[in-house]
Amino acid sequence: MLASHALPALPPSPSPSGSPSPSAYGAGTGDGAGSPRERAREIARLLLRHQRRADGAARQPGECREFPCGACEETQARVIEPFVREGRPVRLLLPAFPGKSPNRAKVLGTLPDLAEEAALEFLDLLAARIRAVHPPGAEIVICSDGRVFSDAVRIPDEDITAYHDVLRSMVAALPGRAVSVFTLDQAPGFAALGHEEMRAILTERHAVPLESLRARIRQGEDLPLYRAITRFLFEDGNTPEYGGSRAALQREARRRAYVVIQRSKAWGDFVAQQFPGSVRLSIHPQPCSAAKLGVRLGESTGAWLTPWHGVAVDVGRRVVLMKRAEAERLGCRLVERDGRPSHYVLREPAAVADEFAPGAVLRDEDATAGTAAVPASASPDSRKEQ
């Protein structure tokens, strides 16, 4: 369980003119400071500070030309503004937290650990920051997609169920009470079905045909996503127990990548219908001005690395995600909590910690504002180690 902690006090965010944002919010009109549109932009800028970008120095087609991106800010502000104007919590959907990778060279086990815990605390803190701008705050709905494609990523359904149970316990312990979990198991019309039937009906009702998806990817649409999913599936299957060739594993990864993307898109469309008008987040990089905004959940050694594909490593002042094999190559010390592996601790953090910040989540101004890249309570130093 997470340790209860107080969120850091957040100063009022400055408006573009440099004047403080108002502490009380009336209806407001127009586009000036304090108006719903400007507060929506301010919330959009908070989100964009954590925007997930694609790998590589070369700009990809459709990628933002600048960071933070004004076009993405406008796109997200248009979705956020109705919440601000009506005095409602801003609802953000995040399809994520599917289940742990089956490759034990990447993760510590089948259940959420400090990697997920730190990511959840980040989301809770993000909601607190939105609340400082918009007092009704935010509702962040994690739309866990593990059940949606567990067969394609080869995670047993019983492992998905256990993962969901622990994830909900972690969410329930968050101090801000702004994060929730939604799964296919609890969706209207699906709750009484078997897992295979759930996936079949979701695909039948909401997915595009696989051949159409293949044609779109061949034309370049979602090509970086396809490549990333293929790489994940190849890595997940490349275990000591695998006895086939790398070429066969690559072909199989490519085949299953189409299924994962097809189901992911079906799930995204389904949750968008369940929660209409919401801000749609993604754990993958997204094109400029897309309806979805890719966000990072923490510092990591790879642009596509997520808590469920890696482990948390305490590198001194913060937690960094990396693959388990990376942590072990560095000689990190394994820490257990509640009888389970939880995370690693870098033995000499002062000597090498800075190299693990390829895409720091928060900027320097965050540190000076009294915040850290990962919430202080996520620091393993504050936890009882076994």
Buried (B, 14 or more C-beta within 10 A) or exposed (E): EBEEBEBBEBEEBEBEEEEEBBEEBEEBEEEEBBBBBBBBBBBBBBBBBBBBBBBEEEEBEBBBEEEEBBEBBBBBBEBBBEBBBEEBBBBBBBBBBBBBBBBBBBBBBBBBBBBBBBBBBBBBBBBBBBBBBBEBBBBBBBBBBBBBBBBBBBBEBEBBBBBBEBBBEBBEBBBBEBBBBBBBBEBEEBEEBEBEEBBEBBBEEBBBEBEEBBEBBEEEEBBBBBBBBBBBBBBBBBEEEEEEEEEEBBEBBBEBBBBBBBBBBBBBBBBBEBBEEBBBBBBBBBBBBBBBBBBBBBBBBBBBBBBBBBBBBBBBBBBBBBBBEBBEEBEBEBBEBEEBBBBBBBEEBEEEBEEBBEBBBBEEEBEEBEBBBBBBBBBBEEBEEE
